[in-house]
Amino acid sequence: MAPLTAENVLAKLRSLSTHQGISILKLSEPISTAVTQLQDPHQRTSDISTSSLDATTPSSLEADLTHYRELFAKLRFSYVEQVTKEKFIRAIVGDPPLIVSPQENVDLEKENLEAKATLKALKTEVADMVTELEEKAKELSRKHERVQLETVKLEELPGKISELESAIAGLKKAQAVGLNPNPEFNLPLVKTLDLVESKKRERAELDRQLEQLQSQVPRKKKELDRLQAELLPLETKRQNSMAAAKEARRRKEAALGGVEDDLEERGRWFRTAEAGLKQVLEMKS
C-alpha cells in the first residue's frame, strides 16, 4: 500500500473529480438535455424553462420545479376529466347501457375515501422524504464546498512542505558545521522550550515595570513643570548677576580704586550666590 501523503491524497481527489464528475449542478443536465430533445422547434416554451437551460443555478432549478408542478397538475386534471367523459359516454351508448345502483355508488364512495386516505398518507410520506432529501442535498452542498476549499489548501501543502524541508535541512547543516556562534540555538527541544518560557517570564516582568514607569510619567511631568517654573526667576537673577559682574569688571578695568572696589566685592558676592544656587538646583534635580 502506498504511503498516505499530501501528494497521494491530492491525486486521489483529482482522479475522483475527473472520473466521477463531482458536481451538484450536473444533476440537472440529463433533464435539460431530455427536455431539449423532446421539444418541438415550432412549439412555444416557457421563459422559465428556457432560461434554466442557459444557466442552471439553484434558483432556476427551484423555479423549474414549481413550473413543472403546475404543468403536471393541469395535465392530471385534464386526464381525469377526459377519462371521466369517456366512461360516461360509453356507459350511455353501450348495449346494454351501464346501470349503476345506489349501493354500488356507496361502495365506490367508500373505496374512494380509502384510496384518498392512502394517497394522503403517501403524499405525507413523499413530502417528508423530499424534505429529508433537501436537507441531505444542502448538507452535501456544504460538504462539497468544504472539500473544494480543503482541496485548494491541500494543493498548496506540497510547496509549503518542500520549503519547510529545505529550511530544516539548512538548519541541520548550519548546526553540523557550527556556523551559529550562539549556543542557545544548539539546545535540544526541552531546554529550548524552557528557555522560551524563561524569556516569556522576563518579558512579562519588563512589561510590568514599563507599565509602572508609564503610570509615573504624569506625576514626573508635573514635577518637571514646577521645577521649570521655579528655575525661571532664578535664571533671570543669574543673568542679571552675570550682567552686573561684567559691568563691574568693565568699570574695574576702566578705573582703579574708588567705588569700583565696592563693585568688585558685589561681583564676588553674586558669584558666590550663583554657585550656591547651582548647588541647590542640582540637589533638587
C-alpha positions as CSV (number, residue, x, y, z in Angstrom):
1,M,0.0,0.0,0.0
2,A,1.3,3.4,-0.9
3,P,2.1,5.8,2.0
4,L,-0.5,8.4,2.8
5,T,1.0,11.7,1.8
6,A,-0.4,15.0,0.6
7,E,0.5,14.2,-3.0
8,N,-1.3,10.9,-2.9
9,V,-4.5,12.4,-1.4
10,L,-4.4,15.3,-3.9
11,A,-4.0,12.8,-6.8
12,K,-6.9,10.7,-5.5
13,L,-9.2,13.8,-5.2
14,R,-8.3,14.9,-8.7
15,S,-9.0,11.4,-10.0
16,L,-12.4,11.4,-8.4
17,S,-13.2,14.8,-9.7
18,T,-12.1,13.7,-13.3
19,H,-13.8,10.3,-13.5
20,Q,-16.9,10.7,-11.3
21,G,-17.6,14.3,-12.2
22,I,-18.3,15.7,-8.7
23,S,-20.7,18.5,-9.4
24,I,-24.1,19.2,-7.9
25,L,-25.2,21.3,-10.9
26,K,-24.5,18.4,-13.3
27,L,-27.6,16.6,-11.9
28,S,-29.8,18.9,-14.0
29,E,-28.0,18.1,-17.3
30,P,-29.9,14.9,-18.2
31,I,-33.3,16.6,-17.6
32,S,-32.3,19.7,-19.5
33,T,-31.0,17.5,-22.4
34,A,-34.1,15.4,-22.5
35,V,-36.4,18.4,-22.5
36,T,-34.4,20.0,-25.3
37,Q,-34.6,16.8,-27.4
38,L,-38.4,16.3,-26.8
39,Q,-39.4,19.9,-27.5
40,D,-40.8,20.7,-30.9
41,P,-38.8,23.5,-32.6
42,H,-42.0,25.2,-33.6
43,Q,-43.6,24.8,-30.1
44,R,-43.5,27.7,-27.7
45,T,-41.8,27.0,-24.4
46,S,-42.0,28.9,-21.2
47,D,-39.5,31.6,-20.3
48,I,-38.6,29.9,-17.0
49,S,-37.6,26.6,-18.6
50,T,-35.7,28.3,-21.5
51,S,-33.7,30.5,-19.1
52,S,-32.9,27.5,-16.9
53,L,-31.3,25.7,-19.8
54,D,-29.0,28.6,-20.4
55,A,-27.7,28.9,-16.9
56,T,-28.5,26.3,-14.3
57,T,-28.5,27.6,-10.7
58,P,-30.3,26.6,-7.5
59,S,-32.8,29.4,-8.0
60,S,-33.5,28.4,-11.6
61,L,-33.9,24.7,-10.6
62,E,-36.4,25.8,-7.9
63,A,-38.3,27.9,-10.5
64,D,-38.3,24.9,-12.9
65,L,-39.7,22.6,-10.2
66,T,-42.5,25.0,-9.4
67,H,-43.3,25.4,-13.1
68,Y,-43.3,21.6,-13.8
69,R,-45.5,21.0,-10.8
70,E,-48.1,23.4,-12.2
71,L,-47.9,21.8,-15.6
72,F,-48.4,18.3,-14.1
73,A,-51.3,19.5,-12.0
74,K,-53.0,20.8,-15.1
75,L,-52.2,17.6,-17.1
76,R,-53.6,15.4,-14.3
77,F,-56.9,17.5,-14.2
78,S,-57.2,17.2,-18.0
79,Y,-56.6,13.5,-17.9
80,V,-59.1,12.8,-15.2
81,E,-61.7,15.0,-17.0
82,Q,-61.1,13.2,-20.3
83,V,-61.3,9.7,-18.7
84,T,-64.5,10.6,-16.9
85,K,-66.2,11.9,-20.0
86,E,-65.1,8.8,-21.9
87,K,-66.5,6.4,-19.3
88,F,-69.8,8.4,-19.1
89,I,-70.3,8.3,-22.9
90,R,-69.5,4.6,-23.0
91,A,-72.0,3.9,-20.2
92,I,-74.7,5.8,-22.1
93,V,-74.2,4.5,-25.6
94,G,-73.3,0.9,-24.5
95,D,-75.5,-2.1,-25.4
96,P,-76.9,-2.8,-22.9
97,P,-76.4,0.6,-21.1
98,L,-74.5,0.5,-17.9
99,I,-76.8,1.0,-14.9
100,V,-75.3,1.7,-11.5
101,S,-77.2,1.0,-8.4
102,P,-77.1,3.2,-5.3
103,Q,-75.3,0.5,-3.3
104,E,-72.6,0.4,-5.9
105,N,-72.2,4.2,-5.6
106,V,-71.9,3.8,-1.8
107,D,-69.3,1.1,-2.2
108,L,-67.4,3.1,-4.7
109,E,-67.5,6.2,-2.4
110,K,-66.1,4.1,0.4
111,E,-63.3,2.8,-1.8
112,N,-62.6,6.4,-2.9
113,L,-62.3,7.5,0.7
114,E,-59.9,4.7,1.5
115,A,-57.9,5.5,-1.6
116,K,-57.8,9.2,-0.7
117,A,-56.6,8.3,2.8
118,T,-53.9,6.1,1.4
119,L,-53.0,8.7,-1.1
120,K,-52.8,11.4,1.6
121,A,-50.5,9.2,3.7
122,L,-48.3,8.5,0.7
123,K,-48.2,12.3,-0.1
124,T,-47.2,13.0,3.5
125,E,-44.5,10.3,3.3
126,V,-43.3,11.7,0.0
127,A,-43.2,15.3,1.4
128,D,-41.2,14.1,4.4
129,M,-38.9,12.2,2.0
130,V,-38.5,15.3,-0.1
131,T,-37.7,17.5,3.0
132,E,-35.1,14.9,4.1
133,L,-33.6,14.8,0.6
134,E,-33.4,18.6,0.5
135,E,-31.6,18.7,3.9
136,K,-29.2,16.0,2.7
137,A,-28.7,17.9,-0.6
138,K,-27.9,21.1,1.4
139,E,-25.5,19.1,3.6
140,L,-23.8,17.6,0.6
141,S,-23.5,21.0,-0.9
142,R,-21.8,22.4,2.2
143,K,-19.5,19.3,2.3
144,H,-18.7,19.8,-1.4
145,E,-17.7,23.4,-0.8
146,R,-15.7,22.4,2.2
147,V,-14.0,19.7,0.1
148,Q,-13.2,22.3,-2.6
149,L,-11.6,24.6,0.0
150,E,-9.6,21.8,1.6
151,T,-8.5,20.7,-1.9
152,V,-7.2,24.2,-2.6
153,K,-5.3,24.2,0.8
154,L,-4.1,20.7,0.0
155,E,-2.7,21.8,-3.3
156,E,-0.6,24.4,-1.5
157,L,0.7,21.9,1.1
158,P,3.4,20.3,-1.1
159,G,5.1,23.6,-1.8
160,K,5.0,24.6,1.9
161,I,6.3,21.2,2.9
162,S,9.2,21.5,0.4
163,E,10.0,24.9,1.8
164,L,10.0,23.6,5.4
165,E,12.1,20.6,4.5
166,S,14.6,22.9,2.8
167,A,14.7,25.2,5.9
168,I,15.1,22.2,8.2
169,A,18.0,20.9,6.0
170,G,19.7,24.3,6.1
171,L,19.3,24.5,9.9
172,K,20.7,21.0,10.3
173,K,23.6,21.8,8.0
174,A,24.4,25.0,9.9
175,Q,24.2,23.2,13.2
176,A,26.5,20.4,11.9
177,V,29.3,22.9,10.7
178,G,28.8,25.1,13.8
179,L,28.1,28.3,11.9
180,N,25.9,29.7,14.6
181,P,28.0,31.2,17.4
182,N,25.1,31.5,19.8
183,P,25.0,28.3,21.9
184,E,21.3,28.8,22.7
185,F,20.4,27.9,19.1
186,N,22.0,24.5,19.6
187,L,20.0,23.5,22.6
188,P,17.7,20.4,22.5
189,L,13.9,20.8,22.3
190,V,13.2,20.5,26.1
191,K,15.8,23.1,27.0
192,T,14.7,25.3,24.2
193,L,11.1,25.3,25.5
194,D,12.4,26.0,29.0
195,L,14.4,28.9,27.6
196,V,11.4,30.2,25.7
197,E,9.3,30.1,28.9
198,S,12.0,32.0,30.8
199,K,12.2,34.6,28.1
200,K,8.4,35.0,28.3
201,R,8.5,35.5,32.0
202,E,11.3,38.1,31.6
203,R,9.3,39.9,29.0
204,A,6.2,39.9,31.3
205,E,8.3,41.4,34.1
206,L,9.7,44.0,31.8
207,D,6.1,44.8,30.6
208,R,5.0,45.2,34.2
209,Q,7.9,47.5,35.0
210,L,7.3,49.5,31.9
211,E,3.6,49.9,32.9
212,Q,4.6,51.1,36.3
213,L,7.0,53.7,34.8
214,Q,4.4,54.8,32.4
215,S,2.0,55.4,35.3
216,Q,4.6,57.6,36.9
217,V,5.1,59.8,33.8
218,P,2.2,62.3,34.5
219,R,3.5,62.9,38.1
220,K,7.1,63.4,36.9
221,K,5.9,65.7,34.2
222,K,4.0,67.9,36.7
223,E,7.1,68.0,39.0
224,L,9.3,68.9,36.0
225,D,6.9,71.8,35.1
226,R,7.1,73.0,38.7
227,L,10.9,72.9,38.8
228,Q,11.0,74.8,35.4
229,A,8.7,77.4,36.9
230,E,11.0,77.8,39.9
231,L,14.0,77.9,37.7
232,L,12.8,80.7,35.5
233,P,13.2,83.5,38.1
234,L,16.5,82.1,39.3
235,E,17.7,82.1,35.7
236,T,16.7,85.7,35.4
237,K,18.6,86.5,38.6
238,R,21.6,84.6,37.3
239,Q,21.6,86.6,34.1
240,N,21.3,89.9,36.0
241,S,24.1,88.8,38.2
242,M,26.3,88.0,35.3
243,A,25.5,91.3,33.6
244,A,26.3,93.1,36.8
245,A,29.6,91.2,37.2
246,K,30.6,92.0,33.6
247,E,29.8,95.7,34.3
248,A,31.8,95.6,37.4
249,R,34.7,94.1,35.6
250,R,34.5,96.7,32.9
251,R,34.5,99.5,35.5
252,K,37.4,98.0,37.3
253,E,39.4,97.8,34.1
254,A,38.4,101.4,33.2
255,A,39.4,102.9,36.5
256,L,41.5,101.9,39.5
257,G,40.4,102.4,43.2
258,G,37.4,104.4,44.5
259,V,33.9,102.9,44.2
260,E,35.0,100.3,41.7
261,D,36.3,98.2,44.7
262,D,32.8,98.1,46.1
263,L,31.5,96.8,42.7
264,E,34.2,94.1,42.7
265,E,33.1,92.9,46.2
266,R,29.5,92.8,45.0
267,G,30.6,90.8,42.0
268,R,32.3,88.3,44.3
269,W,29.1,88.1,46.3
270,F,27.0,87.5,43.2
271,R,29.3,84.8,42.0
272,T,29.1,83.1,45.4
273,A,25.3,83.3,45.3
274,E,25.3,81.9,41.8
275,A,27.4,78.9,42.9
276,G,25.1,78.3,45.8
277,L,22.0,78.4,43.6
278,K,23.6,76.0,41.2
279,Q,24.3,73.5,44.0
280,V,20.7,73.9,45.3
281,L,19.3,73.3,41.8
282,E,21.4,70.2,41.3
283,M,20.3,68.8,44.6
284,K,16.7,69.3,43.7
285,S,17.0,67.8,40.2
